[in-house]
Structures are given as C-alpha cells and as structure tokens.
C-alpha cells in the first residue's frame, strides 16, 4: 500500500525518484568539472609546449616569457591565468610530461614496489606493454604545480596523482602527505583478496586499503579497551573517514547482527561506494592474535547472508591492531574463505609516551594497599 500526500503524489516513489536524480546530477556535474579540468590542462600543456618550441626555433631566452605574459594579459586580462609564474609552470608541465595526457610509468619500476603496484597497476598499459599510463587530468592544475616543485621523480608523481584522486585529497592535504613521506610509510596491507575476490575487485580492494592507518587524532590517554577506541573513532568520524580514504561511508558502531537468535556486534560498519560492498571493521588495542581473524571471518559470513543484497559485492573485513607480525597474519589468513585484511594503526608518539608513563590501575591499588 502506497502513501500519498495532499498533492496525490506517491511519497515513496517520489523519494526514490529524487534520490535517483541527486545521484545522476552529482555524476553529471562531476563529469562536467572533470571535462573542464582536462580542457584546462590540455590548453596549458599546449601553450607550454609552444613556448618550448619557439625558444628552440628562435633561440629566445627566458625573457620572452615576461613579454608574452604582458601581451596575453593585455589581451585577456590580469586574471586570465597568464602570469609570468604560471607561464613558467606551463612550460615546465609540458617539458615534464611529453606524453600528455598521461604520465608513463615503466612497468619494471612498478614491480620493485608492492605499494606502487597496488596503486598504479589498475591503469592501462601502453601499446608497447612497457609502461602503465596514469591520466594527468585526475587532479587540478593547482595540484600539478605543487607536484612539479615538491616531487621530482615521475613515478612518485604518478603515485601521488593517483592517491590524491582516489583519496579525495585537497592540494594542502596532498602537500602534507608529501611532506610526511606518505609513500614510504603506506603499504599494501596483508590480505587474501586475490583468493577471495574476482580479479577486478581484488585489485581495487588492494588499492583502497592500506597499512598502517594514522590515528594521531585519537587521545590514547583515554583508551584502555576496544570500546574506548571505538567511541573516539565514532565521535571523530570525519577524521577517521579522511584517513580511511575516499569512498567510505559510516553506517554505525556496535552494528547488530542477529545470528540464530543471538546478537553479535561489529565494532564499526562501513559501506564503500566504489567497491560496492560492506566493510566490517574490528578494533584491537593489543597486538595481533590469530583468533581475531576467525571472529571477523564469522561476522563477514553473517553480513553476506543477512544484510548484503544481490547488487552488493562480497563484504570485506578489516582488522585494525596495535601492532602485528606479518608472518603470523599470513598463516592466520590461509584457509579463510572471506576477503580479509589486517593493518596496524599509528597514534601520536607524545600520547603514547604519556600513556606508557602513567601507572596502571593495578599499580595504584598496590600503592594504596601498601600505604594502608
């Protein structure tokens, strides 16, 4: 039975239609923005390339850029993007990326790093099969001019282009990650995705999840058990989602699963809009133990049976531990039938030091008893 308002409109049908329109309008607006960005980069690359060509043909030095800037701004205005500095960036952009609209990453260099493989291997190969082609138009011109000055290696630039696009980083966040040497700290987390997911899903999942996660926004002086950590992550969900990366949606904490008449609870339940699947996150404030994997595997099976729809891809489990031994994780993952990954989380060193210097409840009780 349908419910109709005073206007005679079926409310359920109307809401479904509006939600569909929201999704479609968002998609079309994003497409328009990306097309405009690609056109801007194409124009800047063309102009930078023409500057290089004329300097070579005519033997003109750097001063020609000053004169060209004045002429272009006289014709198109001071806010047209043709400042001396921007023209120099255009020239450098064209010089650094002769294969525009791609930056070509040698396949041999990808094979030296599991991180680069996980992030960049999803892109298409060149016709020769020797390069992976990473589209430059995934990020804005302002991202690019920062990369030109901050990262000199084209392979690392391709990595940060991809990560900035996938994770939704602003230019400032990207610069912070570069300054923090993100590429040396992040790695593909131990997982069984290749054995439990179709190849396309497996590659994307390896690119989505990382190891370690930076939870520096958590106050570790208040974390004594899993529930404390869970509560802080739920209360600071914006920070947590930013660290997890683009595509994660927060569905709730202590997410209930009614299994055979008894309730079990997933610490944090997410949905990933690019993977099109539920993500069950279990938190541990201690080192990794093999039995943690079995419990998460159990939860994933239940989610796939009780919650997942035919349109959803298989649920993925993420176990976050204080620390882990990758060999132990590898053994624990063997034979698991559900897609699982295990990552560490890092917190502020200052908070860790404060926490480690505080006496435990047991120590305090002992002191009190001795004093009595």
C-alpha positions in Angstrom: 0.0 0.0 0.0 1.4 3.4 -1.0 1.2 6.6 1.0 0.0 9.7 -0.8 0.3 13.3 0.4 -2.1 16.1 -0.1 -0.9 16.6 -3.7 -1.8 13.0 -4.6 1.9 12.1 -5.1 3.2 8.7 -4.1 5.7 9.7 -1.4 7.8 6.5 -1.7 8.0 6.7 -5.5 8.8 10.4 -5.3 11.6 10.0 -2.8 13.1 7.2 -4.9 13.0 9.4 -8.0 14.6 12.4 -6.2 17.4 10.2 -4.8 18.0 8.9 -8.3 18.1 12.5 -9.6 20.5 13.5 -6.9 22.9 10.7 -7.9 22.6 11.5 -11.6 23.0 15.2 -11.2 26.1 14.7 -9.0 27.5 12.4 -11.6 26.9 14.8 -14.4 28.3 17.8 -12.5 31.4 15.9 -11.6 31.8 14.8 -15.3 31.5 18.5 -16.3 34.1 19.6 -13.8 36.5 16.8 -14.9 36.0 17.7 -18.6 36.7 21.4 -17.8 39.8 20.4 -15.8 41.0 18.2 -18.7 40.5 21.0 -21.1 42.4 23.4 -18.9 45.4 21.1 -18.6 45.3 20.4 -22.4 45.4 24.2 -23.0 48.2 24.8 -20.5 50.2 21.9 -21.9 49.8 23.1 -25.5 50.9 26.7 -24.6 53.8 25.4 -22.6 54.9 23.2 -25.5 54.6 26.1 -27.9 56.8 28.2 -25.7 59.4 25.5 -25.7 59.2 25.1 -29.5 59.6 28.8 -30.2 62.5 29.1 -27.7 64.3 26.3 -29.5 63.5 27.5 -33.1 64.3 31.2 -32.4 66.9 30.9 -29.8 64.9 33.0 -27.4 65.8 33.0 -23.7 63.7 33.1 -20.5 62.9 36.9 -21.0 60.4 36.0 -23.8 58.0 34.6 -21.2 57.9 38.0 -19.4 57.0 39.7 -22.7 54.5 37.0 -23.6 52.8 37.3 -20.2 52.4 41.1 -20.6 50.9 40.7 -24.1 48.5 37.9 -23.1 47.3 39.7 -20.0 46.8 42.9 -22.0 44.5 40.9 -24.4 42.8 38.6 -21.9 43.0 40.3 -18.6 45.2 40.1 -15.5 43.1 37.2 -14.0 43.3 35.1 -17.2 46.0 32.7 -15.8 48.8 34.1 -18.0 51.0 35.5 -15.3 54.8 35.1 -15.7 54.9 32.4 -13.0 52.0 30.4 -14.5 53.5 30.5 -17.9 56.8 29.1 -16.5 54.7 26.4 -14.8 53.1 25.6 -18.2 56.5 25.4 -19.8 57.7 23.0 -17.1 54.5 21.0 -17.2 54.9 20.4 -21.0 58.6 19.6 -20.5 58.0 17.1 -17.7 55.1 15.3 -19.4 55.9 14.9 -23.1 53.3 12.0 -23.3 50.4 14.2 -22.2 47.5 13.4 -21.3 49.4 10.6 -19.5 52.5 10.2 -17.3 54.1 6.9 -18.3 55.4 4.7 -15.5 57.9 2.0 -16.6 56.5 -1.4 -15.7 59.9 -2.5 -14.4 59.8 0.2 -11.7 56.3 -0.9 -10.5 57.5 -4.4 -10.0 60.0 -3.2 -7.4 57.4 -1.9 -5.1 54.2 -3.6 -3.8 52.7 -0.2 -2.9 53.2 1.2 -6.4 51.9 -2.0 -7.9 48.7 -1.9 -5.8 48.0 1.7 -6.5 49.1 2.0 -10.2 48.6 -1.4 -11.8 44.9 -0.7 -12.3 45.8 1.7 -15.1 46.0 0.7 -18.8 49.2 -0.4 -20.4 50.8 1.5 -23.3 50.6 -0.2 -26.7 54.2 -1.5 -26.3 53.2 -3.0 -22.9 56.3 -1.5 -21.2 54.5 1.4 -19.4 51.5 2.0 -17.2 49.7 5.1 -18.3 48.4 7.3 -15.5 46.0 10.1 -16.6 47.1 13.5 -15.6 43.6 15.1 -15.6 42.6 13.3 -12.4 43.8 16.2 -10.4 43.7 20.0 -10.8 46.3 22.4 -12.2 47.0 23.6 -8.6 47.8 20.1 -7.5 50.1 19.7 -10.5 52.1 22.9 -10.0 52.7 21.8 -6.4 53.8 18.4 -7.5 56.3 19.9 -10.1 58.2 21.6 -7.3 57.8 19.1 -4.5 58.3 15.8 -6.2 61.0 15.4 -8.9 60.5 11.7 -9.7 57.8 10.9 -12.3 56.9 7.6 -10.8 56.3 9.1 -7.4 54.3 11.9 -9.1 52.1 9.3 -10.7 51.6 7.7 -7.3 50.6 11.0 -5.7 48.3 11.9 -8.6 46.5 8.6 -8.2 46.3 8.8 -4.4 45.1 12.4 -4.4 42.4 11.4 -6.9 41.4 8.2 -5.1 41.5 9.6 -1.6 39.9 13.0 -2.5 42.9 15.0 -1.1 42.8 18.8 -1.4 46.1 20.3 -2.5 47.0 21.2 1.1 46.3 17.6 2.2 48.4 16.3 -0.7 51.3 18.6 0.3 51.1 17.4 3.9 51.2 13.8 2.8 54.3 14.5 0.6 56.0 16.3 3.4 55.3 13.3 5.7 56.7 11.0 3.0 53.5 9.1 2.8 54.9 6.9 0.0 57.5 5.4 2.4 55.0 4.7 5.2 52.0 3.3 3.4 52.0 -0.2 2.1 49.5 -2.8 0.9 48.1 -4.5 4.0 48.4 -8.3 4.4 45.3 -9.7 2.8 43.7 -12.7 1.0 41.8 -10.6 -1.6 43.4 -12.3 -4.6 42.0 -15.7 -3.4 38.5 -14.5 -2.3 37.5 -11.7 -4.7 37.3 -11.5 -8.5 40.5 -10.0 -10.1 39.0 -6.6 -10.8 37.6 -6.3 -7.2 40.8 -7.7 -5.8 43.0 -5.1 -7.5 40.7 -2.2 -6.4 40.5 -3.5 -2.8 44.3 -3.7 -2.6 44.4 -0.1 -3.8 41.7 1.1 -1.3 43.1 -0.4 1.9 46.5 0.4 3.3 48.8 -0.3 6.2 49.3 1.4 8.6 46.5 3.8 9.4 47.4 7.1 11.1 45.1 7.7 14.1 47.0 10.6 15.5 43.8 12.4 16.3 42.9 9.8 18.9 43.7 10.6 22.6 45.4 7.5 23.7 45.4 8.5 27.4 41.7 7.7 27.3 42.0 4.4 25.6 42.1 1.4 27.9 40.0 -1.1 25.9 38.5 -1.6 22.4 35.2 0.3 23.3 37.2 3.4 24.2 39.0 3.4 20.8 35.8 2.6 19.0 33.9 5.5 20.8 36.6 8.0 19.8 36.7 6.9 16.2 32.9 7.2 16.1 33.0 10.7 17.7 35.7 11.8 15.3 34.2 10.0 12.3 35.2 12.8 9.9 38.9 12.5 10.8 38.6 8.7 10.6 36.9 8.7 7.2 39.5 11.1 5.8 42.2 8.7 7.0 40.4 5.6 5.5 40.1 7.4 2.2 37.6 8.3 -0.4 34.5 6.1 -0.8 33.9 5.0 2.8 30.5 5.7 4.4 30.0 5.3 8.1 26.9 3.1 9.0 27.4 2.9 12.7 29.3 1.4 15.7 28.4 -1.8 17.5 26.4 -2.8 14.4 24.0 -5.6 15.5 23.9 -9.0 13.7 21.1 -11.3 14.9 22.6 -14.7 14.4 20.5 -17.7 15.3 18.5 -15.6 17.8 21.6 -14.1 19.5 23.0 -10.6 18.8 26.6 -10.1 17.8 28.1 -6.7 17.2 30.5 -5.4 14.6 32.7 -2.6 16.1 32.4 -0.3 13.1 30.3 -0.9 10.0 31.1 0.9 6.7 30.0 0.8 3.1 32.4 1.5 0.3 30.8 3.3 -2.7 33.5 2.3 -5.2 33.9 -1.3 -4.1 30.1 -1.5 -3.7 30.4 -3.6 -0.6 30.0 -3.6 3.2 33.2 -3.2 5.2 33.3 -4.6 8.7 36.0 -3.2 10.9 37.2 -4.8 14.1 39.4 -2.8 16.5 42.0 -4.2 18.9 44.1 -2.2 21.4 46.6 -5.2 21.6 48.9 -7.0 19.2 47.5 -9.2 16.5 46.3 -12.7 17.6 45.3 -15.4 15.0 41.9 -15.9 16.7 40.9 -12.3 15.8 40.7 -13.4 12.2 38.3 -16.2 12.8 35.8 -13.9 14.6 35.9 -11.4 11.7 35.5 -14.1 9.2 32.4 -15.2 11.1 31.0 -11.7 11.0 31.5 -11.3 7.3 29.7 -14.6 6.6 26.7 -13.4 8.6 26.7 -9.9 6.9 26.7 -11.6 3.5 23.8 -13.8 4.4 21.7 -11.3 6.5 22.4 -7.8 5.1 24.1 -8.0 1.7 21.8 -7.7 -1.4 22.4 -9.3 -4.8 23.6 -5.9 -6.0 26.4 -5.7 -3.4 29.8 -7.2 -3.8 31.2 -9.6 -1.1 31.7 -8.0 2.3 35.3 -7.2 3.2 36.7 -7.4 6.7 39.4 -5.0 8.1 41.1 -5.8 11.3 42.9 -2.9 13.0 45.5 -3.9 15.6 48.0 -2.0 17.7 50.8 -4.0 16.0 51.3 -7.2 14.1 53.7 -9.7 12.8 53.1 -10.2 9.0 54.2 -13.9 9.1 51.6 -14.7 11.8 49.0 -12.8 9.8 49.8 -14.7 6.6 49.4 -18.0 8.4 46.1 -16.9 10.0 44.7 -15.8 6.6 45.4 -19.2 5.0 42.2 -21.1 4.5 39.9 -18.2 5.3 37.0 -18.1 2.9 36.1 -14.4 3.2 38.1 -11.4 2.0 40.1 -10.0 4.9 42.9 -7.6 5.5 44.9 -6.8 8.6 46.5 -3.4 9.3 48.2 -1.6 12.2 47.3 1.8 13.4 49.7 4.5 14.5 49.0 7.2 17.1 50.7 10.3 18.4 54.1 9.5 19.9 53.5 12.2 22.5 50.3 10.5 23.6 52.0 7.1 23.6 54.8 8.3 25.9 52.3 9.9 28.3 50.2 6.7 28.4 53.2 4.5 29.0 54.3 6.7 31.8 51.0 6.5 33.7 50.6 3.9 36.4 48.1 1.2 35.8 45.0 0.6 38.0 46.8 -2.4 39.5 49.8 -0.3 40.4 47.7 2.3 42.0 45.8 -0.3 44.1 49.1 -1.9 45.1 50.4 1.5 46.2 47.2 2.2 48.2 47.4 -1.1 49.9 51.0 -0.6 50.9 50.1 2.8 52.3 47.3 1.3 54.4 
